[in-house]
Amino acid sequence: MGYVSTTIDGAGRFVVPKDMRLALGLESGGELMLSVRDGALIAMTRAEALRRLQVALLDAKPGAPLLSEELIAERRQEAARLAERG
């Protein structure tokens, strides 16, 4: 799907064309997440924003342990040290 020209009204609103709304699964009252990156307005559904966040978190450091796993390992090491001391 290519670029489409639209205009912004006095209240700052613009129309998302029907074919784009259908492609995104947007219905009347649907929410869009908006951001500005490098001078471009980026719009995505809340579900897509969540999916991208999940992918980014999972792909941040492939194979690296989760912070929660690191914390649990540290707590277990400390518990073992305390148990050795008696």
N, C-alpha and C positions, 0 to 999 in steps of 0.2 A: 504494500500500500504506500503510495507516494505522499507528497506534501499537498495540502489543501489550503487555500486562502480563505480566511474568515475575518470578520471585523469585530471590534470591541465597542460595545455601546457605552453610553455615558456613565453607567453604573459599574463598568469594568467587566461586564459579562460578554461571553462569546459562545457561539454555537458549535458543538462537536457534531460534525455531519453524521447522518444516520448510519451510513455504512461503517464508519469508525466505531460508533456506539455499539452496533451489532457485533463487530469483530471483537470488541472488548467485553461484550456481555453486559453492557451498561443499560439499565432501565431508568425510567423517570425516578428521580430522587437518589440515584446511585452516586457513590462517592468517588472522587478522583483525588489522588495524592499528587501534589504539584511541587516541583523544585526547579531551581534555576542552576544550570551547569554550563560554564563556558559561554554565557550569553544566550543559551537556549532554554526554553520552557519545556520541562519534561513532565508528562502527565501519565499516570498509571493507576490502575485500580488498586484498592487496598489489598486485595488478595495477591496481586502481582508484586506489590511492594513487600509484603510479608514473605512471599516465596523467594524474592531476591535477597532479602535479609538472611533468611535461613541458609541459602546457598553460600552467601558471603561468609557466614559464620562457620559453616562446615568446611569451606575451602580455604579459610584463612591460613591455616598451617596444617597441611595434610600430614597425618600421622602423629601430630603433636597431641599430647594428652590434654584433656579438658582441665580447666583451672580447678574444677571441683575434684577431679581425680588427684591432682597435685596436692591439694589441701588435705584430702583424706590420707594420702601417702605420708605427708609430713606429720599429721596427727598420730598415725600408727607408729612412725619412727619415734616420736616423742614418748608415746605410751610404752614402747618397748624399752627405751632408755630408763624411764621411771621404774618399770618393773624390775630391771636389772639391779637398780640401786636398793631395792627392797622395800 
